[in-house]
Amino acid sequence: MKHQQIIPQPITLNLTYPQSFIDLLNTELYKEKTPFIGYGNPSAKILIVGKEVTWGKGTPEEKRYCLDNFNDWIKNIQTKNPITIKSEVLYPEDDIHSEAFENFNPLFPHYFRYNKVGNTKPITEINGRFTHQNLPYSAGPTWYKYQKLINYIYPNRQQNEYVDFFNEAFITELSEKTRPNNNNVTDTEAKDTCDSIVKRCPLLKEPYFQSFPIVIYACNNYTDKIFPFIYGFEKSDFIDKGWFSILERDGKLYVCTWQFSARISDKMLEELANVIKSYLNK
């Protein structure tokens, strides 16, 4: 049975950007290299750092959602408030470079992804045309669990049927190398990832990324080499909480844990949320 296509109404966002965020985008080095910056609310208190984005290398999605990211933020800053966010995931049979594809905005990526994990992934392209044959379009395991964490941290916020944790968090990735999954990774791919992390360390050391009072590294072993460079301390300083490790230093809370695509239980998310809530309430 074919699902009924529902086009959600656009939403409007009135935003302020931290000066450190504007300064980052105005830095000549980054204007030249246009690195991946991230998604979500630039003024949020919570930064989540994942492993890498999952689009395949050389795909149109990699370009639109990753390689265009820096310039998308430039456009957002140059646009007068309010900014209108339209759904780009529920337009059937549109060409991948049409309005459906262009509606993507890193402030609220994939507006109206349903807050559920489906058993099947939507087909995104048939004969070169953009489609979503299997609806509703679900969040995927990582964003689904990010949403749960934010809901636990802010239990009184309005609950929607779609993923909206971007209002309360900013997310980025430790590696800029895209990879659909971590199965059967070759030595060359592993080296490319390590090289990418090393290259992104200076970016994550910039004042903007250092300004978050709460930083969650949801990328497990990817963090082993970066803490001495970015923060000046070893990861071993962290207090082990079982599923995650925490450290409070210089008025900030740092968390290291598994990537949210696996090994993350609801109990662990609640425990982590309680730690973060107690920190926010200090």
Rosetta silent file (secondary structure, phi, psi, omega in degrees, C-alpha in Angstrom):
SEQUENCE: MKHQQIIPQPITLNLTYPQSFIDLLNTELYKEKTPFIGYGNPSAKILIVGKEVTWGKGTPEEKRYCLDNFNDWIKNIQTKNPITIKSEVLYPEDDIHSEAFENFNPLFPHYFRYNKVGNTKPITEINGRFTHQNLPYSAGPTWYKYQKLINYIYPNRQQNEYVDFFNEAFITELSEKTRPNNNNVTDTEAKDTCDSIVKRCPLLKEPYFQSFPIVIYACNNYTDKIFPFIYGFEKSDFIDKGWFSILERDGKLYVCTWQFSARISDKMLEELANVIKSYLNK
SCORE:     score description
SCORE:     0.000 S_00000001
   1 L     0.000  129.271 -176.894    0.000    0.000    0.000 S_00000001
   2 L   -78.307  133.699  178.921    1.424    3.342   -1.026 S_00000001
   3 L   -71.404  146.361  175.982    1.848    5.906    1.749 S_00000001
   4 L   -75.505  132.720  178.474    0.053    9.208    1.410 S_00000001
   5 L   -79.305  127.299  178.203    2.402   12.075    0.716 S_00000001
   6 L  -121.606  122.710  178.297    2.088   14.860    3.289 S_00000001
   7 L   -98.415  107.131 -178.320    3.865   18.155    2.732 S_00000001
   8 L   -67.183  153.231  179.022    4.365   19.817    6.139 S_00000001
   9 L   -69.889  145.462  176.411    3.954   23.578    6.440 S_00000001
  10 L   -60.440  153.700  174.176    7.143   25.670    6.466 S_00000001
  11 E  -117.454  155.532  179.759    8.437   26.880    9.814 S_00000001
  12 E  -116.833  140.615 -179.335   10.137   30.197   10.565 S_00000001
  13 E  -125.238  130.508  171.493   13.158   30.698   12.806 S_00000001
  14 L  -102.587  120.888 -168.529   14.426   33.946   14.325 S_00000001
  15 L  -126.299  150.641  166.445   18.083   33.478   15.075 S_00000001
  16 L  -121.523  145.721 -179.155   21.053   35.131   16.645 S_00000001
  17 L  -114.983  132.098  175.546   24.562   33.951   15.914 S_00000001
  18 L   -57.999  144.898  179.504   27.431   34.072   18.413 S_00000001
  19 H   -59.700  -33.764  179.639   30.144   36.447   17.300 S_00000001
  20 H   -65.161  -29.726  177.365   32.628   33.574   17.494 S_00000001
  21 H   -71.159  -44.828  177.889   30.518   31.693   14.926 S_00000001
  22 H   -62.420  -42.214  179.120   30.493   34.684   12.553 S_00000001
  23 H   -62.196  -38.393  179.018   34.242   35.129   13.057 S_00000001
  24 H   -60.346  -45.989 -178.108   34.806   31.465   12.209 S_00000001
  25 H   -71.539  -19.353  179.210   32.969   31.807    8.897 S_00000001
  26 H   -93.607   -2.321  179.046   34.875   35.017    8.127 S_00000001
  27 L   -70.338  125.724 -173.931   38.297   33.446    8.683 S_00000001
  28 H   -56.888  -38.871 -179.416   40.146   33.519    5.367 S_00000001
  29 H   -59.421  -44.425 -177.001   41.589   30.026    5.856 S_00000001
  30 H   -79.131  -29.726  174.154   38.149   28.478    6.266 S_00000001
  31 H   -63.822  -28.852  178.382   36.582   30.590    3.538 S_00000001
  32 H   -79.896  -42.040 -175.416   39.191   29.039    1.260 S_00000001
  33 H   -90.636  -17.696 -178.552   38.833   25.437    2.486 S_00000001
  34 L    40.768   64.075 -179.287   35.071   25.576    3.265 S_00000001
  35 L   -71.550  164.098  172.324   35.164   22.784    5.889 S_00000001
  36 L   -69.048  125.604 -178.766   32.107   20.998    7.198 S_00000001
  37 L   -97.654  -52.574  178.182   30.848   23.052   10.159 S_00000001
  38 L   147.552 -169.286 -178.515   27.749   21.210   11.337 S_00000001
  39 E  -130.656  153.131  170.437   23.993   21.315   11.802 S_00000001
  40 E   112.918 -156.274 -176.057   21.614   22.817   14.326 S_00000001
  41 L   -89.045  111.378 -178.332   21.391   25.878   16.550 S_00000001
  42 L   -63.220  -17.910 -179.694   24.696   27.797   16.594 S_00000001
  43 L   -98.286    9.096 -178.429   23.681   29.380   19.928 S_00000001
  44 L   -66.977  161.623  177.754   22.936   26.075   21.685 S_00000001
  45 L   -90.911  -14.337 -174.517   24.652   25.091   24.927 S_00000001
  46 E  -113.827  126.296  172.757   25.275   21.501   23.821 S_00000001
  47 E  -109.643  126.627  175.141   27.763   20.419   21.146 S_00000001
  48 E  -111.724  125.472 -179.518   27.583   16.823   19.939 S_00000001
  49 E  -111.101  112.316  178.344   30.566   15.527   17.974 S_00000001
  50 E   -91.610 -172.018 -179.392   29.899   12.370   15.964 S_00000001
  51 L   -77.914  -64.092  179.692   32.230   10.173   13.958 S_00000001
  52 L  -162.938  159.475  174.673   31.484   11.135   10.361 S_00000001
  53 L   -75.627  156.193 -166.089   28.556   11.802    8.064 S_00000001
  54 L  -103.453    1.279  179.191   27.295    8.719    6.270 S_00000001
  55 L   -67.320  146.215 -179.057   26.703    9.804    2.677 S_00000001
  56 L   -68.159  147.756 -179.654   28.763    7.937    0.112 S_00000001
  57 L   -63.723  133.728  177.371   31.829    9.592   -1.343 S_00000001
  58 L    81.418    4.499 -179.193   31.184   11.393   -4.625 S_00000001
  59 L   -86.480  158.896  174.566   27.395   11.282   -4.309 S_00000001
  60 H   -58.831  -34.208  179.118   25.087   14.286   -4.840 S_00000001
  61 H   -64.882  -39.278  178.531   24.085   13.962   -1.181 S_00000001
  62 H   -59.940  -43.582  179.667   27.695   14.316   -0.038 S_00000001
  63 H   -64.975  -48.220 -173.513   27.985   17.559   -1.982 S_00000001
  64 H   -69.910  -43.322 -171.689   24.654   19.002   -0.894 S_00000001
  65 H   -93.526  -16.698 -176.643   24.693   18.018    2.763 S_00000001
  66 H  -120.429  -59.318 -174.445   28.442   18.128    3.496 S_00000001
  67 H   -68.698  -27.683  178.349   30.552   19.979    0.934 S_00000001
  68 L   -86.801   -1.556 -170.006   28.034   22.835    0.626 S_00000001
  69 H   -58.886  -46.463 -177.333   27.702   23.159    4.403 S_00000001
  70 H   -59.609  -48.737 -178.296   30.076   26.090    4.935 S_00000001
  71 H   -69.852  -27.500  173.830   28.483   28.227    2.233 S_00000001
  72 H   -61.512  -39.923  178.898   24.998   27.325    3.487 S_00000001
  73 H   -67.935  -38.530  175.903   25.905   28.937    6.809 S_00000001
  74 H   -57.632  -45.509  179.906   27.214   32.011    5.013 S_00000001
  75 H   -62.605  -41.005  179.696   23.857   32.309    3.237 S_00000001
  76 H   -60.975  -43.319 -179.184   21.959   31.918    6.502 S_00000001
  77 H   -66.692  -34.922 -179.354   23.891   34.718    8.154 S_00000001
  78 H   -77.878  -13.811 -179.285   23.362   36.967    5.162 S_00000001
  79 L   -86.519  134.582  178.457   19.606   36.264    5.154 S_00000001
  80 L   -70.941  144.283  173.377   17.404   38.571    7.194 S_00000001
  81 L   -67.292  151.000   -4.916   15.315   37.024    9.986 S_00000001
  82 L   -81.548  156.013  175.927   13.066   35.183   10.020 S_00000001
  83 E   -95.988  130.902 -179.542   14.499   32.289    8.042 S_00000001
  84 E   -92.792  128.192  178.711   11.925   29.994    6.474 S_00000001
  85 E  -109.681  121.102  178.054   12.602   26.259    6.672 S_00000001
  86 L  -108.260  151.222  176.138   10.758   24.059    4.190 S_00000001
  87 L   -68.601  136.492  176.486   10.591   20.290    4.164 S_00000001
  88 L  -117.172    4.792 -173.519   12.881   18.742    1.575 S_00000001
  89 L  -106.734   -8.557 -174.833   12.237   15.067    2.267 S_00000001
  90 L  -117.743   29.259  176.079    8.608   14.530    1.329 S_00000001
  91 L   -99.025  105.330 -176.668    8.478   15.751   -2.239 S_00000001
  92 L   -72.525  142.539  169.661    7.805   12.686   -4.393 S_00000001
  93 L    64.752   12.862  176.080    9.370   12.260   -7.797 S_00000001
  94 L   -78.754  149.005  174.041   11.267   15.549   -7.767 S_00000001
  95 E   -64.585  146.272 -173.435   14.627   15.680   -9.445 S_00000001
  96 L   -63.801  -18.952  178.466   17.451   15.516   -6.918 S_00000001
  97 L  -104.199   14.440 -177.925   18.618   19.035   -7.890 S_00000001
  98 L   -88.365 -165.450 -179.003   15.149   20.567   -7.788 S_00000001
  99 H   -55.803  -38.560 -179.098   13.405   22.527   -5.035 S_00000001
 100 H   -58.119  -41.332 -178.927   13.140   19.416   -2.874 S_00000001
 101 H   -74.319  -38.559 -175.523   16.914   19.065   -2.796 S_00000001
 102 H   -76.118  -15.405  179.891   17.587   22.789   -2.420 S_00000001
 103 L   -70.680  -10.694  179.780   15.272   23.186    0.578 S_00000001
 104 L   -58.628  133.912  177.087   17.891   21.581    2.801 S_00000001
 105 L  -139.374  128.350 -177.092   19.111   23.961    5.516 S_00000001
 106 L   -65.853  -14.583  174.722   21.729   23.094    8.175 S_00000001
 107 L   -64.187  -36.425 -178.000   19.750   25.058   10.769 S_00000001
 108 L  -148.014   72.659 -172.724   17.086   22.356   10.703 S_00000001
 109 L   -65.159  140.036  178.101   18.275   19.550    8.425 S_00000001
 110 L    53.064   50.982  177.777   15.698   17.222    6.910 S_00000001
 111 L   -51.511  128.536 -179.765   12.782   19.069    8.446 S_00000001
 112 L    78.387   32.571  161.425   10.007   16.600    9.228 S_00000001
 113 L   -71.817  130.197 -178.453   11.990   13.407    9.507 S_00000001
 114 E   -68.992  141.762 -178.247    9.711   11.285   11.651 S_00000001
 115 L   -80.841   70.777  178.704   10.984   10.541   15.152 S_00000001
 116 L  -158.641  164.113  176.661   11.138    6.788   14.656 S_00000001
 117 L  -112.895  115.821 -179.070   13.502    4.178   13.276 S_00000001
 118 L   -84.512  159.992  177.418   12.125    2.318   10.285 S_00000001
 119 L   -80.900  -18.571  178.462   12.972   -1.214    9.240 S_00000001
 120 L  -126.847  148.638  178.592   13.581   -0.075    5.684 S_00000001
 121 L   -91.057  140.555  177.167   15.444    2.924    4.350 S_00000001
 122 L   -61.620  142.768  173.013   13.680    5.228    1.920 S_00000001
 123 L   -78.687  121.737 -174.022   14.808    4.946   -1.677 S_00000001
 124 L   -97.434  -14.300 -178.105   16.271    8.353   -2.460 S_00000001
 125 E  -150.179  128.692  174.537   16.977    8.034   -6.155 S_00000001
 126 E  -130.795  119.532 -179.417   15.373    6.103   -9.026 S_00000001
 127 L    51.990   41.515  176.077   16.725    6.612  -12.539 S_00000001
 128 L    79.536    5.251 -178.952   18.408    9.837  -11.460 S_00000001
 129 E  -115.954  142.156 -176.671   15.279   11.301   -9.888 S_00000001
 130 E   -75.095  129.013  179.412   14.749   12.098   -6.220 S_00000001
 131 L  -150.306  159.028  171.701   12.023   10.052   -4.538 S_00000001
 132 L  -129.790   88.273 -171.597   10.940    8.743   -1.149 S_00000001
 133 L   -74.502  -33.996 -178.780    9.197    5.538   -1.949 S_00000001
 134 L  -106.256  103.164  179.413    9.026    4.195    1.599 S_00000001
 135 L  -111.149  156.487    4.190    7.317    6.674    3.892 S_00000001
 136 L   -76.274  155.075 -177.659    7.264    7.900    6.575 S_00000001
 137 L   -80.074  114.135 -170.988   10.858    9.067    6.316 S_00000001
 138 E   -91.282  170.475 -173.344   12.499    8.078    9.592 S_00000001
 139 L   -78.431  -27.785 -170.097   15.306    9.653   11.580 S_00000001
 140 L    86.773  155.556 -172.134   17.789    6.783   11.549 S_00000001
 141 H   -61.917  -38.384 -176.409   19.292    5.313   14.744 S_00000001
 142 H   -67.044  -52.598 -178.328   21.829    8.072   15.479 S_00000001
 143 H   -68.681  -32.217  177.150   19.465   11.040   15.238 S_00000001
 144 H   -59.547  -40.813 -179.874   16.693    9.046   16.900 S_00000001
 145 H   -79.290  -33.175  171.285   18.916    8.621   19.968 S_00000001
 146 H   -57.389  -42.983 -179.989   20.138   12.226   19.846 S_00000001
 147 H   -62.088  -43.588  178.541   16.456   13.168   19.994 S_00000001
 148 H   -59.998  -43.262 -179.472   15.871   10.901   22.989 S_00000001
 149 H   -61.049  -47.208 -179.986   18.814   12.441   24.820 S_00000001
 150 H   -63.441  -39.341  177.733   17.567   15.982   24.240 S_00000001
 151 H   -63.479  -36.037  176.943   14.052   14.980   25.315 S_00000001
 152 H   -69.624  -37.773 -178.938   15.478   13.558   28.553 S_00000001
 153 H   -69.689  -40.128 -177.849   17.519   16.713   29.167 S_00000001
 154 L  -119.366   74.321 -173.517   14.574   19.032   28.461 S_00000001
 155 L   -67.185  -18.869 -176.872   11.495   17.003   29.542 S_00000001
 156 L   -93.013   -0.809  179.944    9.176   20.022   29.503 S_00000001
 157 L   -74.174  155.549 -179.985    9.792   20.986   25.901 S_00000001
 158 L   -62.798  132.093 -179.845    7.057   20.425   23.336 S_00000001
 159 L   -93.809  124.818  179.942    7.179   16.909   21.916 S_00000001
 160 L  -110.756  163.647  178.184    6.801   16.679   18.128 S_00000001
 161 L   -80.567   -8.312 -179.742    6.365   13.700   15.842 S_00000001
 162 E  -116.495  163.729 -178.862    9.461   14.740   13.947 S_00000001
 163 L   -71.127  123.636 -179.875   13.107   15.124   14.917 S_00000001
 164 L  -140.130   23.171 -178.611   13.758   18.620   16.254 S_00000001
 165 H   -64.539  -12.406  179.333   16.707   18.270   18.631 S_00000001
 166 H   -62.839  -20.308  176.691   18.522   20.798   16.434 S_00000001
 167 H   -68.131  -26.192 -173.085   16.764   23.553   18.381 S_00000001
 168 L  -113.044   -0.505 -175.182   18.701   22.586   21.523 S_00000001
 169 E  -149.555  159.153  170.766   22.022   21.331   20.139 S_00000001
 170 E  -120.090  134.251 -178.482   24.663   21.837   17.497 S_00000001
 171 E  -121.059  143.639  173.567   26.220   18.752   15.932 S_00000001
 172 E  -141.017 -175.416 -177.244   29.423   18.304   13.967 S_00000001
 173 E  -127.358  148.159 -179.909   31.691   15.407   13.024 S_00000001
 174 L   -75.505  -35.407  178.191   35.208   14.511   14.049 S_00000001
 175 L  -110.560  140.738  177.404   36.108   13.266   10.568 S_00000001
 176 L   -91.762   -3.765  177.493   35.205   15.068    7.370 S_00000001
 177 L   -80.692  119.430 -179.554   35.533   11.854    5.353 S_00000001
 178 L   -77.406  147.498 -179.679   32.067   10.529    4.587 S_00000001
 179 L  -156.649  124.116 -178.880   31.371    6.814    4.989 S_00000001
 180 L   -60.326  -34.397  178.019   28.073    4.914    4.726 S_00000001
 181 L  -160.837  172.055 -178.612   29.121    2.459    7.470 S_00000001
 182 L  -104.026   22.432  177.292   32.142    1.159    9.376 S_00000001
 183 L   -86.406  135.842  175.003   31.935   -2.397    8.069 S_00000001
 184 L    55.039   46.151  179.023   34.962   -3.830    6.233 S_00000001
 185 L   -72.864  129.333  179.911   36.953   -0.603    6.416 S_00000001
 186 L   -78.657  164.412  177.428   40.162   -0.837    4.405 S_00000001
 187 H   -60.751  -37.802  179.503   43.553    0.291    5.711 S_00000001
 188 H   -64.645  -43.052  178.748   43.470    3.164    3.225 S_00000001
 189 H   -64.734  -40.065  179.239   40.045    4.306    4.459 S_00000001
 190 H   -64.059  -40.876  178.213   41.185    4.090    8.074 S_00000001
 191 H   -66.170  -40.283  178.353   44.251    6.196    7.293 S_00000001
 192 H   -60.584  -38.984  178.585   42.118    8.763    5.434 S_00000001
 193 H   -65.564  -46.304  178.283   39.900    9.051    8.498 S_00000001
 194 H   -59.534  -42.980  178.937   42.868    9.537   10.832 S_00000001
 195 H   -63.373  -39.036 -179.981   44.309   12.183    8.518 S_00000001
 196 H   -65.202  -41.170  179.186   40.956   13.953    8.384 S_00000001
 197 H   -62.304  -44.699  179.229   40.696   14.037   12.196 S_00000001
 198 H   -59.885  -41.680 -179.029   44.180   15.526   12.481 S_00000001
 199 H   -68.707  -30.165 -178.451   43.307   18.180    9.908 S_00000001
 200 H   -85.208  -12.909 -179.868   40.052   19.067   11.716 S_00000001
 201 H   -54.968  -46.256  178.223   41.668   19.430   15.141 S_00000001
 202 H   -60.423  -35.916  178.051   42.610   23.116   14.550 S_00000001
 203 H   -62.716  -45.791 -178.520   39.018   23.829   13.472 S_00000001
 204 H   -71.318  -12.188  176.603   37.622   22.268   16.659 S_00000001
 205 L   -89.785   -5.618  179.647   40.108   24.334   18.646 S_00000001
 206 L   -64.453  152.984 -177.005   38.627   27.577   17.300 S_00000001
 207 H   -51.888  -36.222 -178.513   36.883   29.862   19.857 S_00000001
 208 H   -61.176  -52.285 -177.761   33.424   28.969   18.559 S_00000001
 209 H   -69.285  -20.737  177.129   33.760   25.234   19.185 S_00000001
 210 H   -83.772   -7.517 -173.690   35.502   25.976   22.490 S_00000001
 211 L   -84.213  -13.327 -176.209   32.589   28.123   23.666 S_00000001
 212 L   -73.077  130.400  177.355   30.114   25.294   24.378 S_00000001
 213 L   -72.771  -19.957  179.789   29.650   24.569   28.092 S_00000001
 214 E  -130.830  122.396 -179.751   28.720   20.945   27.301 S_00000001
 215 E  -125.082  121.977  179.878   30.589   18.862   24.710 S_00000001
 216 E  -110.985  112.880  174.646   29.585   15.276   23.952 S_00000001
 217 E   -91.680   95.581 -178.968   32.078   13.250   21.937 S_00000001
 218 E   -95.444   58.891 -175.255   29.845   10.447   20.647 S_00000001
 219 L  -144.920   17.493  168.430   32.600    8.834   18.617 S_00000001
 220 H    49.683 -122.277 -172.416   34.295    6.344   20.937 S_00000001
 221 H   -68.879  -12.648  178.461   37.860    5.460   19.879 S_00000001
 222 H   -62.676  -20.468 -173.504   38.070    8.328   17.392 S_00000001
 223 H   -87.291   -3.942 -169.410   38.816   10.636   20.331 S_00000001
 224 L   -56.933  -34.014 -172.062   41.964    8.888   21.552 S_00000001
 225 L  -102.976   -5.238 -167.832   44.437   11.279   19.937 S_00000001
 226 L   -97.450  -25.424 -172.866   42.650   14.624   19.984 S_00000001
 227 H   -63.515  -41.780  177.295   42.170   15.691   23.591 S_00000001
 228 H   -59.374  -36.937 -177.826   45.808   16.629   24.297 S_00000001
 229 H   -75.246  -46.156 -173.609   45.841   18.798   21.163 S_00000001
 230 H   -79.857  -41.443 -172.824   42.435   20.446   21.469 S_00000001
 231 L  -114.673  -14.254  179.071   42.056   20.776   25.236 S_00000001
 232 L    84.650   14.172  175.855   45.512   20.138   26.673 S_00000001
 233 L  -139.728  161.574 -177.191   44.547   17.094   28.743 S_00000001
 234 L   -85.268  150.045  175.639   44.404   13.350   28.248 S_00000001
 235 H   -61.703  -26.197 -178.231   41.211   11.403   27.731 S_00000001
 236 H   -66.174  -12.753  176.341   42.324    9.192   30.639 S_00000001
 237 H   -67.912  -13.867 -172.527   41.441   12.075   32.991 S_00000001
 238 L   -72.857  148.155  175.917   37.764   11.177   32.526 S_00000001
 239 E   -88.806  122.295 -176.039   35.695    9.532   35.262 S_00000001
 240 E   -75.238  125.502  176.903   34.275    6.254   33.980 S_00000001
 241 L  -110.456   17.182 -179.410   30.479    6.003   34.319 S_00000001
 242 L    95.899  -82.290 -179.883   30.174    2.632   32.560 S_00000001
 243 L   -86.098  -16.724 -179.881   28.616    3.568   29.239 S_00000001
 244 E  -149.335  161.423  177.733   30.173    7.027   29.187 S_00000001
 245 E  -122.252  144.845 -177.814   32.971    9.007   30.813 S_00000001
 246 E  -128.510  156.839  174.303   32.768   12.569   32.079 S_00000001
 247 E  -150.038  129.820  172.149   35.116   15.350   33.052 S_00000001
 248 E  -104.775  124.935 -179.333   34.365   18.783   34.473 S_00000001
 249 E  -154.025  135.378  176.769   37.104   21.287   33.824 S_00000001
 250 L    53.495   39.916  176.857   37.294   25.070   33.543 S_00000001
 251 L    76.330   13.220 -178.737   33.541   25.429   33.942 S_00000001
 252 E  -126.370  154.869  177.357   32.744   22.958   31.157 S_00000001
 253 E  -111.798  123.882  177.023   31.432   19.415   30.995 S_00000001
 254 E  -111.529  138.673  179.702   33.077   16.958   28.602 S_00000001
 255 E  -128.819  135.746  170.390   31.561   13.569   27.778 S_00000001
 256 E  -118.750  134.172  179.786   33.046   10.651   25.878 S_00000001
 257 E  -156.544  178.684  177.284   30.800    7.809   24.783 S_00000001
 258 L   -67.317  158.561  168.944   30.028    5.357   21.990 S_00000001
 259 L   -60.436  144.801 -172.290   28.663    6.531   18.674 S_00000001
 260 L   -77.703   -2.823  177.840   24.891    6.732   19.001 S_00000001
 261 L   -74.299  -12.040 -178.238   24.259    4.384   16.085 S_00000001
 262 L  -158.127  161.564  170.308   24.914    1.423   18.399 S_00000001
 263 L    63.997   14.843 -178.750   25.437    0.285   21.984 S_00000001
 264 L  -112.297  114.079 -179.683   23.394    3.116   23.474 S_00000001
 265 L   -93.613  163.242  175.870   20.511    2.046   25.723 S_00000001
 266 H   -61.861  -37.626  179.225   17.647    4.186   26.998 S_00000001
 267 H   -61.456  -43.189  179.256   18.961    3.716   30.535 S_00000001
 268 H   -63.920  -41.403  179.687   22.353    5.092   29.509 S_00000001
 269 H   -62.578  -40.742  178.174   20.696    8.068   27.775 S_00000001
 270 H   -64.793  -42.243  179.750   18.671    8.848   30.910 S_00000001
 271 H   -64.204  -43.345  178.571   21.766    8.631   33.108 S_00000001
 272 H   -64.442  -42.018  178.747   23.725   10.888   30.775 S_00000001
 273 H   -60.725  -38.986  179.397   20.814   13.345   30.609 S_00000001
 274 H   -64.179  -39.438  176.465   20.700   13.490   34.420 S_00000001
 275 H   -62.243  -45.954 -178.164   24.396   14.381   34.535 S_00000001
 276 H   -66.799  -41.581  178.804   23.892   17.118   31.944 S_00000001
 277 H   -61.333  -43.015 -179.480   20.731   18.453   33.659 S_00000001
 278 H   -65.027  -33.266  177.314   22.498   18.717   37.005 S_00000001
 279 H   -71.097  -41.780  179.407   25.307   20.596   35.288 S_00000001
 280 H   -64.619  -30.129 -176.756   22.910   22.967   33.511 S_00000001
 281 L   -85.549    0.000 -179.521   21.159   23.696   36.810 S_00000001
 282 L   -71.689    0.000    0.000   24.340   24.743   38.637 S_00000001
